[in-house]
């Protein structure tokens, strides 16, 4: 995020990225190959699994930040 960007700007960017990803997922077969950012050939299956892994990792980071802010841990009321 840049200082001039609003929450609405960020959400709109995410919506555009999600729509583009949905279109590619609909058009590409699961075993089709493409070139990853690091230069190797990977399948759509690999890319989707990688994105699930990355989403989980970043969600964990956010949970750590939330715990630091509110002091609560886990998913239960204390």
C-alpha positions as CSV (number, residue, x, y, z in Angstrom):
1,X,0.0,0.0,0.0
2,X,1.0,3.5,-0.7
3,X,0.2,6.3,1.7
4,X,-2.3,7.8,-0.8
5,X,-4.2,4.5,-1.2
6,X,-7.5,4.0,0.6
7,X,-9.0,0.8,1.8
8,X,-11.4,1.0,-1.1
9,X,-8.5,1.3,-3.5
10,X,-6.8,-1.8,-2.1
11,X,-10.1,-3.8,-2.1
12,X,-10.7,-2.8,-5.7
13,X,-7.2,-3.9,-6.7
14,X,-7.8,-7.3,-5.0
15,X,-11.1,-7.7,-6.7
16,X,-9.5,-7.1,-10.1
17,X,-6.7,-9.6,-9.3
18,X,-9.2,-12.2,-8.1
19,X,-11.3,-11.8,-11.3
20,X,-8.2,-12.2,-13.5
21,X,-7.1,-15.3,-11.5
22,X,-10.6,-16.8,-11.8
23,X,-10.5,-16.3,-15.5
24,X,-7.1,-18.0,-15.9
25,X,-8.2,-20.9,-13.6
26,X,-11.3,-21.4,-15.8
27,X,-9.3,-21.4,-19.0
28,X,-6.3,-23.4,-18.1
29,X,-6.2,-27.2,-17.5
30,X,-4.9,-28.4,-14.1
31,X,-1.8,-30.1,-15.6
32,X,-1.0,-27.3,-18.2
33,X,2.4,-25.8,-17.7
34,X,3.6,-22.2,-17.4
35,X,6.7,-20.4,-16.3
36,X,6.8,-19.4,-12.6
37,X,8.3,-16.1,-11.4
38,X,11.5,-18.0,-10.6
39,X,11.9,-19.3,-14.1
40,X,10.9,-23.0,-13.8
41,X,8.0,-24.7,-15.5
42,X,5.1,-25.5,-13.1
43,X,1.6,-26.8,-13.6
44,X,-1.6,-25.0,-12.7
45,X,-2.0,-27.6,-9.9
46,X,1.4,-26.5,-8.5
47,X,0.4,-22.8,-8.7
48,X,-2.9,-23.4,-7.0
49,X,-1.4,-25.4,-4.2
50,X,1.3,-22.8,-3.8
51,X,-1.3,-20.0,-3.5
52,X,-3.1,-22.0,-0.8
53,X,0.1,-22.4,1.1
54,X,1.0,-18.7,0.8
55,X,-2.5,-17.7,1.9
56,X,-2.2,-19.9,5.0
57,X,1.3,-18.5,5.8
58,X,0.2,-14.9,5.6
59,X,-3.0,-15.6,7.6
60,X,-0.7,-17.0,10.3
61,X,1.3,-13.9,10.2
62,X,-1.8,-11.8,10.6
63,X,-2.9,-14.0,13.5
64,X,0.4,-13.3,15.2
65,X,0.0,-9.6,14.8
66,X,-3.6,-9.8,16.2
67,X,-2.3,-11.8,19.2
68,X,0.3,-9.1,19.9
69,X,-2.4,-6.4,19.7
70,X,-5.1,-8.0,21.8
71,X,-3.2,-10.5,23.9
72,X,-5.6,-13.3,23.1
73,X,-4.3,-16.6,21.8
74,X,-6.1,-19.6,20.2
75,X,-9.7,-19.6,19.1
76,X,-11.4,-19.7,22.4
77,X,-12.7,-17.0,24.8
78,X,-10.7,-17.0,27.9
